[in-house]
Structure formats: C-alpha cells, structure tokens
Amino acid sequence: MPAPDDATFRLLHEVRLRGVVEIQETEIVTVLIGEGFVVQSARGIRITAVGRDTHASWARLPDGETEQIARRAYERFLPLNRELLRICNDWQVRPGGVPNDHRDARYDWSVLDRLGTLDERIAPVVSRLGRAVERFAGYRPRLRDALRRVDEGETEWLTSPRLDSYHTVWMQMHEDLLLAIGGDRSNEPPAEQ
C-alpha cells in the first residue's frame, strides 16, 4: 500500500506507539477505521494486525543516509536503555528486592542523579536523530519535560504508564527506532540485572 499523507501516518504512528489513543471521530479516523487499520474501543482507537503490518512498512526508513543515522542512534541507545531499565527498577525496588517506599531521600536522590546523568548522555543522540528524521524531533522535548517534572518533585513522571513519563517516552522512542531500522526487540541483548 502506498505511503499515506503526513497527518494519516502521524495518527497511525501515535496509535501504534501508545496502544490506544482517545480521539474524536475525524476524517482521518474514519479513513483508518475504513481501511481496517484501527478499531474503536471503549478507551479510544487501537491498531489492528493489518494496521500494525501496514504501519511497519510505512515506518521503516528507506536504505540510505537517514536509515544509517537511525541505525547509529539505535546502537548508541541500547547500552543507555539498559541503564534506564536499571534506574527505573532501582526507583521502584531497593536492594534486596524490597519495594521502595521513598522514605530514604538519599537513596531516591542517588537514583534521580543517575537519571539526570543518563539524560545528558542520551541528549545528543536524540537531538541528532531528530534533526535527521522529523518524526524523532519530538522525543527530546518530551524527555526534557518529563525530567523537569521529576526534578520539580512530580516523581510519577519517572515511570508512570498513565503519563508521558520519562520511561513511557523512552519506550516509545525505543519502539520507533526499531520500526525505523526494521529491528526486532527479540534480537536485542538481554538487559543485565
């Protein structure tokens, strides 16, 4: 199927990365439903198997310079991804497998300091990718916004799946990178615990 217009791709892309998108019925939504790419659910629209396959072909970058930039970004992303997973785990569970009740400010700050350092290291990767491939341009501001909120004490912005938390945006970026290069998460090295 030929590539859609930008607005149609952006909406299908958002649905693919978020799982479900609450949205009013628009002409684009009607087209996506009509093509069988999304279905209406109680919480919004969600992607179908046909939509997922079609989207994957549209989201794959063509061979060339932008695909190589995305591939290099992905290679630099992977070790940082393992670090983010450790940070999120350490935020939720203290050493010894004890749930973090967040009463030890020193421990919590040590985890948040690691997040800040990680953000400084991922920034040039994401910024460079966003300059080369337009659909990645929004990730850096979204990560910065989530980090700012965490720094201001809204710590749910670190891992909450109900928000554009740092973890949520990071995972969407991860999935988007895989789509861009035709990668598969099952081929990634396992995260070290």
Secondary structure as the mmCIF struct_conf table of DSSP 4:
data_model
#
loop_
_struct_conf.conf_type_id
_struct_conf.id
_struct_conf.beg_label_comp_id
_struct_conf.beg_label_asym_id
_struct_conf.beg_label_seq_id
_struct_conf.end_label_comp_id
_struct_conf.end_label_asym_id
_struct_conf.end_label_seq_id
HELX_RH_AL_P HELX_RH_AL_P1 ASP A 6 ARG A 18
BEND BEND1 GLY A 19 GLY A 19
STRN STRN1 VAL A 20 VAL A 21
HELX_RH_AL_P HELX_RH_AL_P2 GLU A 27 GLY A 34
TURN_TY1_P TURN_TY1_P1 GLU A 35 GLY A 36
BEND BEND2 PHE A 37 PHE A 37
STRN STRN2 VAL A 38 SER A 41
TURN_TY1_P TURN_TY1_P2 ALA A 42 ARG A 43
STRN STRN3 GLY A 44 ILE A 47
HELX_RH_AL_P HELX_RH_AL_P3 ALA A 49 ALA A 59
BEND BEND3 ARG A 60 ARG A 60
HELX_LH_PP_P HELX_LH_PP_P1 LEU A 61 PRO A 62
TURN_TY1_P TURN_TY1_P3 ASP A 63 GLY A 64
HELX_RH_AL_P HELX_RH_AL_P4 GLU A 65 GLN A 92
STRN STRN4 VAL A 93 ARG A 94
TURN_TY1_P TURN_TY1_P4 PRO A 95 GLY A 97
STRN STRN5 VAL A 98 PRO A 99
BEND BEND4 HIS A 102 HIS A 102
HELX_RH_AL_P HELX_RH_AL_P5 ALA A 105 ALA A 132
BEND BEND5 VAL A 133 VAL A 133
HELX_RH_3T_P HELX_RH_3T_P1 GLU A 134 PHE A 136
TURN_TY1_P TURN_TY1_P5 ALA A 137 GLY A 138
HELX_RH_AL_P HELX_RH_AL_P6 TYR A 139 ASP A 151
TURN_TY1_P TURN_TY1_P6 GLU A 152 GLY A 153
TURN_TY1_P TURN_TY1_P7 THR A 155 THR A 155
HELX_RH_AL_P HELX_RH_AL_P7 GLU A 156 THR A 159
TURN_TY1_P TURN_TY1_P8 PRO A 161 ASP A 164
HELX_RH_AL_P HELX_RH_AL_P8 TYR A 166 ILE A 181
TURN_TY1_P TURN_TY1_P9 GLY A 182 GLY A 182
HELX_RH_3T_P HELX_RH_3T_P2 ARG A 185 ASN A 187
BEND BEND6 GLU A 188 GLU A 188
HELX_LH_PP_P HELX_LH_PP_P2 PRO A 189 GLU A 192
#
